[in-house]
Amino acid sequence: MKYQLTLLFFALVLFAHAQDEPGLEPATRPEVNIYSTSGGELIFSFADVENSGGSISSNLRFTGFLHIGEYWHFEFTNNFGMITGFALRNVGMITKDDGILTREHVGLFDENDEVKIKRRSYSFGVPLALKFGNFNRRTFFFAGAEAELMFHYKEKLFVNGDKEDKFNEWFSDRTNLLNPSVFGGIQFPGGINLKFKYYLLDFLDPDYSERIDGNLVQPYRGLTSNIFYISLSVNLRNKFERGDRGRFDDDRT
């Protein structure tokens, strides 16, 4: 027993001595710089809308409300990192004479009228992107994907230039509830972002059905409605996070 205690004592002494040797210290892990940004978007959206009869006319849609984003940046080196977070935004499309008749619009127009319909949905999105560039200068390219939950739908009907009807629905079946997208863009010094995004699913759900005069119909059957947009935003840095203090002194001068 004494022999075993003696061996244990010498082992502890050797271990403590090894910890004091500078050459034997464990290598420190590279520090990941983490910080967050907040901002909004000015969205210029377009729609590729077609039915069995061909292409449907659509207008440019501009909106700046309500767009809110909170993003977390993880910088593994000065040139490579990752972005995630969440965003609330307003997306949709404007069509002319698309031939779509829903129960809300029965009797409000006929085939000789000029009809314009504005459709939009508020969405909650969670993006994930990689970024490459010069982070000391806050300039980088980014590309990734985002899953968006379309949670509040609104529609406005204009007949011969006059607004005739509007309605809204929470978690509407008219749109694809979850609509993924891919995006890419560039950030310039000062947090100015230019981004392009394309939604992978139709905005209006072709499987949506409703009853009109007792008949079950699918007003969006055979319709494709893909939305894409270009956005301009300014993402402002929040307070300095771990490993980030003092890295951007040059940008503030």
C-alpha positions as a Markdown table, in Angstrom:
| # | Residue | x | y | z |
|---|---|---|---|---|
| 1 | Met | 0.0 | 0.0 | 0.0 |
| 2 | Lys | 2.8 | 2.4 | 0.9 |
| 3 | Tyr | 4.5 | 1.6 | -2.5 |
| 4 | Gln | 1.3 | 2.5 | -4.3 |
| 5 | Leu | 0.9 | 5.8 | -2.4 |
| 6 | Thr | 4.5 | 6.7 | -3.2 |
| 7 | Leu | 3.9 | 6.1 | -7.0 |
| 8 | Leu | 0.8 | 8.2 | -6.8 |
| 9 | Phe | 2.7 | 11.0 | -5.1 |
| 10 | Phe | 5.4 | 11.1 | -7.8 |
| 11 | Ala | 2.8 | 10.9 | -10.5 |
| 12 | Leu | 1.1 | 14.0 | -9.1 |
| 13 | Val | 4.4 | 15.9 | -8.8 |
| 14 | Leu | 5.3 | 15.1 | -12.4 |
| 15 | Phe | 1.9 | 16.2 | -13.7 |
| 16 | Ala | 2.1 | 19.5 | -11.8 |
| 17 | His | 5.6 | 20.1 | -13.2 |
| 18 | Ala | 4.4 | 19.4 | -16.7 |
| 19 | Gln | 1.7 | 21.9 | -16.4 |
| 20 | Asp | 4.3 | 24.6 | -15.5 |
| 21 | Glu | 6.4 | 23.9 | -18.6 |
| 22 | Pro | 5.6 | 26.6 | -21.2 |
| 23 | Gly | 6.3 | 24.3 | -24.1 |
| 24 | Leu | 3.8 | 21.7 | -22.9 |
| 25 | Glu | 0.8 | 24.1 | -22.4 |
| 26 | Pro | -2.3 | 23.1 | -24.5 |
| 27 | Ala | -2.7 | 25.1 | -27.6 |
| 28 | Thr | -5.3 | 27.9 | -27.4 |
| 29 | Arg | -8.3 | 27.6 | -29.6 |
| 30 | Pro | -8.7 | 30.3 | -32.3 |
| 31 | Glu | -11.1 | 32.9 | -31.0 |
| 32 | Val | -14.3 | 33.3 | -33.0 |
| 33 | Asn | -15.4 | 37.0 | -33.3 |
| 34 | Ile | -19.1 | 37.3 | -32.7 |
| 35 | Tyr | -21.3 | 40.4 | -33.1 |
| 36 | Ser | -24.8 | 41.3 | -34.1 |
| 37 | Thr | -26.4 | 43.8 | -36.5 |
| 38 | Ser | -29.9 | 45.3 | -36.9 |
| 39 | Gly | -31.5 | 46.8 | -39.9 |
| 40 | Gly | -34.4 | 46.9 | -42.4 |
| 41 | Glu | -34.8 | 46.6 | -46.1 |
| 42 | Leu | -36.1 | 48.5 | -49.1 |
| 43 | Ile | -37.6 | 45.8 | -51.3 |
| 44 | Phe | -38.1 | 46.0 | -55.1 |
| 45 | Ser | -39.9 | 42.8 | -55.9 |
| 46 | Phe | -41.0 | 41.2 | -59.2 |
| 47 | Ala | -43.1 | 38.1 | -60.0 |
| 48 | Asp | -43.0 | 35.5 | -62.7 |
| 49 | Val | -46.7 | 34.7 | -63.1 |
| 50 | Glu | -48.1 | 32.3 | -65.7 |
| 51 | Asn | -51.2 | 30.2 | -66.2 |
| 52 | Ser | -52.2 | 27.7 | -68.9 |
| 53 | Gly | -53.0 | 30.6 | -71.2 |
| 54 | Gly | -49.5 | 32.1 | -70.9 |
| 55 | Ser | -47.7 | 34.9 | -69.1 |
| 56 | Ile | -49.7 | 37.3 | -66.8 |
| 57 | Ser | -48.7 | 40.9 | -66.6 |
| 58 | Ser | -47.2 | 41.9 | -63.2 |
| 59 | Asn | -45.9 | 45.2 | -61.9 |
| 60 | Leu | -42.8 | 46.1 | -59.8 |
| 61 | Arg | -43.7 | 46.2 | -56.2 |
| 62 | Phe | -41.8 | 48.5 | -53.8 |
| 63 | Thr | -42.1 | 48.4 | -50.0 |
| 64 | Gly | -40.2 | 49.6 | -47.0 |
| 65 | Phe | -42.6 | 48.6 | -44.3 |
| 66 | Leu | -42.5 | 46.5 | -42.1 |
| 67 | His | -39.0 | 45.1 | -42.5 |
| 68 | Ile | -36.9 | 44.3 | -39.4 |
| 69 | Gly | -33.9 | 42.1 | -39.2 |
| 70 | Glu | -31.5 | 40.9 | -36.4 |
| 71 | Tyr | -28.4 | 39.0 | -37.6 |
| 72 | Trp | -25.6 | 37.3 | -35.8 |
| 73 | His | -22.1 | 37.2 | -37.4 |
| 74 | Phe | -19.6 | 34.5 | -36.6 |
| 75 | Glu | -16.1 | 35.3 | -38.0 |
| 76 | Phe | -13.8 | 32.3 | -37.9 |
| 77 | Thr | -10.9 | 34.2 | -39.7 |
| 78 | Asn | -10.6 | 37.7 | -41.2 |
| 79 | Asn | -11.9 | 36.4 | -44.5 |
| 80 | Phe | -14.4 | 33.6 | -43.7 |
| 81 | Gly | -17.6 | 33.5 | -41.5 |
| 82 | Met | -21.2 | 32.7 | -41.1 |
| 83 | Ile | -24.4 | 34.7 | -40.7 |
| 84 | Thr | -27.7 | 33.7 | -39.1 |
| 85 | Gly | -30.6 | 35.4 | -37.3 |
| 86 | Phe | -34.2 | 36.3 | -38.0 |
| 87 | Ala | -36.2 | 38.8 | -40.1 |
| 88 | Leu | -39.7 | 40.1 | -40.4 |
| 89 | Arg | -40.7 | 41.3 | -43.9 |
| 90 | Asn | -43.5 | 42.2 | -46.3 |
| 91 | Val | -43.4 | 40.3 | -49.6 |
| 92 | Gly | -45.9 | 40.0 | -52.4 |
| 93 | Met | -46.9 | 40.7 | -56.0 |
| 94 | Ile | -49.1 | 42.9 | -58.2 |
| 95 | Thr | -50.9 | 41.4 | -61.2 |
| 96 | Lys | -53.1 | 42.8 | -63.9 |
| 97 | Asp | -56.1 | 40.9 | -65.5 |
| 98 | Asp | -54.9 | 37.6 | -64.2 |
| 99 | Gly | -58.3 | 35.9 | -64.6 |
| 100 | Ile | -58.3 | 34.6 | -61.0 |
| 101 | Leu | -61.8 | 34.7 | -59.4 |
| 102 | Thr | -62.2 | 34.0 | -55.7 |
| 103 | Arg | -65.4 | 34.1 | -53.6 |
| 104 | Glu | -64.6 | 37.5 | -52.2 |
| 105 | His | -64.6 | 39.0 | -55.7 |
| 106 | Val | -67.7 | 37.4 | -57.1 |
| 107 | Gly | -69.8 | 40.1 | -58.8 |
| 108 | Leu | -67.3 | 42.9 | -58.3 |
| 109 | Phe | -66.0 | 42.9 | -61.9 |
| 110 | Asp | -66.6 | 41.4 | -65.4 |
| 111 | Glu | -64.4 | 40.5 | -68.3 |
| 112 | Asn | -64.5 | 44.0 | -69.8 |
| 113 | Asp | -63.1 | 45.7 | -66.6 |
| 114 | Glu | -59.4 | 46.4 | -66.0 |
| 115 | Val | -58.5 | 44.5 | -62.9 |
| 116 | Lys | -55.4 | 44.9 | -60.7 |
| 117 | Ile | -54.9 | 42.8 | -57.6 |
| 118 | Lys | -52.2 | 43.5 | -54.9 |
| 119 | Arg | -51.3 | 40.4 | -52.8 |
| 120 | Arg | -48.9 | 40.3 | -50.0 |
| 121 | Ser | -47.9 | 38.3 | -46.9 |
| 122 | Tyr | -45.9 | 39.2 | -43.8 |
| 123 | Ser | -43.2 | 36.5 | -43.2 |
| 124 | Phe | -40.9 | 35.5 | -40.5 |
| 125 | Gly | -37.6 | 34.1 | -41.8 |
| 126 | Val | -34.5 | 32.4 | -40.4 |
| 127 | Pro | -31.5 | 32.7 | -42.8 |
| 128 | Leu | -28.2 | 30.9 | -42.8 |
| 129 | Ala | -25.4 | 32.2 | -45.0 |
| 130 | Leu | -21.6 | 32.0 | -45.5 |
| 131 | Lys | -19.6 | 35.2 | -46.0 |
| 132 | Phe | -16.2 | 35.9 | -47.6 |
| 133 | Gly | -14.3 | 39.1 | -47.7 |
| 134 | Asn | -12.2 | 41.6 | -45.7 |
| 135 | Phe | -13.9 | 41.8 | -42.4 |
| 136 | Asn | -11.5 | 44.4 | -41.0 |
| 137 | Arg | -13.0 | 46.7 | -43.7 |
| 138 | Arg | -16.5 | 45.3 | -43.2 |
| 139 | Thr | -16.7 | 44.4 | -46.9 |
| 140 | Phe | -17.8 | 40.9 | -47.9 |
| 141 | Phe | -19.9 | 38.7 | -50.2 |
| 142 | Phe | -22.5 | 36.5 | -48.8 |
| 143 | Ala | -24.7 | 33.7 | -50.0 |
| 144 | Gly | -27.2 | 31.3 | -48.4 |
| 145 | Ala | -30.7 | 30.1 | -47.9 |
| 146 | Glu | -33.7 | 31.1 | -45.8 |
| 147 | Ala | -36.9 | 29.4 | -44.6 |
| 148 | Glu | -39.9 | 31.8 | -44.3 |
| 149 | Leu | -43.2 | 31.4 | -42.5 |
| 150 | Met | -46.0 | 33.3 | -44.3 |
| 151 | Phe | -48.3 | 34.2 | -41.4 |
| 152 | His | -50.5 | 37.1 | -42.5 |
| 153 | Tyr | -52.0 | 37.4 | -46.0 |
| 154 | Lys | -53.7 | 40.6 | -47.4 |
| 155 | Glu | -55.3 | 41.2 | -50.8 |
| 156 | Lys | -56.6 | 44.4 | -52.4 |
| 157 | Leu | -58.8 | 44.5 | -55.5 |
| 158 | Phe | -58.8 | 47.5 | -57.9 |
| 159 | Val | -61.3 | 47.7 | -60.8 |
| 160 | Asn | -60.8 | 50.4 | -63.4 |
| 161 | Gly | -58.4 | 52.2 | -61.1 |
| 162 | Asp | -60.8 | 52.2 | -58.1 |
| 163 | Lys | -60.3 | 50.1 | -54.9 |
| 164 | Glu | -63.3 | 47.8 | -54.7 |
| 165 | Asp | -62.4 | 45.3 | -52.0 |
| 166 | Lys | -59.7 | 44.2 | -49.5 |
| 167 | Phe | -59.4 | 41.4 | -46.9 |
| 168 | Asn | -56.8 | 39.7 | -44.8 |
| 169 | Glu | -56.2 | 36.3 | -43.2 |
| 170 | Trp | -53.9 | 34.9 | -40.5 |
| 171 | Phe | -52.0 | 31.8 | -41.6 |
| 172 | Ser | -53.9 | 31.7 | -44.9 |
| 173 | Asp | -54.2 | 28.6 | -47.0 |
| 174 | Arg | -54.0 | 30.8 | -50.1 |
| 175 | Thr | -50.2 | 31.0 | -49.8 |
| 176 | Asn | -47.6 | 28.3 | -49.2 |
| 177 | Leu | -47.2 | 28.5 | -45.4 |
| 178 | Leu | -43.4 | 27.7 | -45.6 |
| 179 | Asn | -41.6 | 29.1 | -48.6 |
| 180 | Pro | -37.8 | 28.6 | -48.8 |
| 181 | Ser | -35.5 | 30.9 | -50.7 |
| 182 | Val | -31.9 | 31.3 | -51.8 |
| 183 | Phe | -30.1 | 34.7 | -51.8 |
| 184 | Gly | -26.8 | 36.3 | -52.3 |
| 185 | Gly | -25.3 | 39.8 | -52.1 |
| 186 | Ile | -22.6 | 42.1 | -51.1 |
| 187 | Gln | -22.0 | 44.3 | -48.1 |
| 188 | Phe | -20.1 | 47.6 | -48.5 |
| 189 | Pro | -18.3 | 49.6 | -45.8 |
| 190 | Gly | -20.7 | 51.2 | -43.4 |
| 191 | Gly | -23.1 | 48.2 | -43.4 |
| 192 | Ile | -24.8 | 49.0 | -46.7 |
| 193 | Asn | -26.1 | 45.7 | -48.2 |
| 194 | Leu | -27.3 | 44.9 | -51.7 |
| 195 | Lys | -29.1 | 41.5 | -52.0 |
| 196 | Phe | -30.9 | 39.4 | -54.5 |
| 197 | Lys | -33.4 | 36.7 | -53.3 |
| 198 | Tyr | -35.5 | 34.1 | -55.2 |
| 199 | Tyr | -38.4 | 32.1 | -53.6 |
| 200 | Leu | -38.4 | 28.4 | -54.6 |
| 201 | Leu | -42.1 | 27.8 | -54.2 |
| 202 | Asp | -45.2 | 29.5 | -55.7 |
| 203 | Phe | -46.4 | 32.4 | -53.7 |
| 204 | Leu | -50.0 | 31.3 | -54.2 |
| 205 | Asp | -50.7 | 27.7 | -53.4 |
| 206 | Pro | -52.1 | 25.8 | -56.4 |
| 207 | Asp | -53.8 | 23.3 | -54.2 |
| 208 | Tyr | -55.9 | 25.9 | -52.4 |
| 209 | Ser | -59.6 | 25.2 | -52.7 |
| 210 | Glu | -62.8 | 27.0 | -51.7 |
| 211 | Arg | -66.6 | 27.0 | -52.4 |
| 212 | Ile | -68.2 | 29.4 | -54.8 |
| 213 | Asp | -72.0 | 29.1 | -55.2 |
| 214 | Gly | -71.8 | 25.7 | -53.6 |
| 215 | Asn | -69.1 | 24.4 | -56.0 |
| 216 | Leu | -65.6 | 23.4 | -54.9 |
| 217 | Val | -63.1 | 25.2 | -57.0 |
| 218 | Gln | -59.3 | 25.7 | -57.0 |
| 219 | Pro | -58.7 | 29.3 | -58.2 |
| 220 | Tyr | -54.9 | 29.0 | -58.4 |
| 221 | Arg | -54.8 | 25.6 | -60.2 |
| 222 | Gly | -52.4 | 25.7 | -63.1 |
| 223 | Leu | -50.9 | 29.0 | -61.9 |
| 224 | Thr | -47.2 | 29.6 | -61.3 |
| 225 | Ser | -46.3 | 32.6 | -59.1 |
| 226 | Asn | -42.6 | 32.8 | -58.3 |
| 227 | Ile | -41.4 | 36.0 | -56.5 |
| 228 | Phe | -37.9 | 37.4 | -56.6 |
| 229 | Tyr | -36.5 | 40.7 | -55.4 |
| 230 | Ile | -33.6 | 43.1 | -55.1 |
| 231 | Ser | -33.2 | 44.8 | -51.7 |
| 232 | Leu | -31.1 | 47.6 | -50.3 |
| 233 | Ser | -30.5 | 47.8 | -46.6 |
| 234 | Val | -28.3 | 49.3 | -43.9 |
| 235 | Asn | -27.3 | 46.9 | -41.1 |
| 236 | Leu | -26.0 | 48.8 | -38.1 |
| 237 | Arg | -23.7 | 47.1 | -35.6 |
| 238 | Asn | -24.9 | 46.6 | -32.1 |
| 239 | Lys | -22.6 | 46.6 | -29.0 |
| 240 | Phe | -19.2 | 45.0 | -29.3 |
| 241 | Glu | -19.3 | 41.3 | -28.6 |
| 242 | Arg | -16.6 | 38.7 | -27.5 |
| 243 | Gly | -13.3 | 39.0 | -29.3 |
| 244 | Asp | -14.5 | 42.0 | -31.3 |
| 245 | Arg | -13.5 | 45.1 | -29.3 |
| 246 | Gly | -11.3 | 47.5 | -31.1 |
| 247 | Arg | -11.2 | 45.7 | -34.5 |
| 248 | Phe | -12.8 | 48.5 | -36.4 |
| 249 | Asp | -11.1 | 51.6 | -35.1 |
| 250 | Asp | -10.0 | 52.4 | -38.7 |
| 251 | Asp | -13.6 | 52.5 | -39.9 |
| 252 | Arg | -14.6 | 55.1 | -37.3 |
| 253 | Thr | -12.0 | 57.6 | -38.2 |
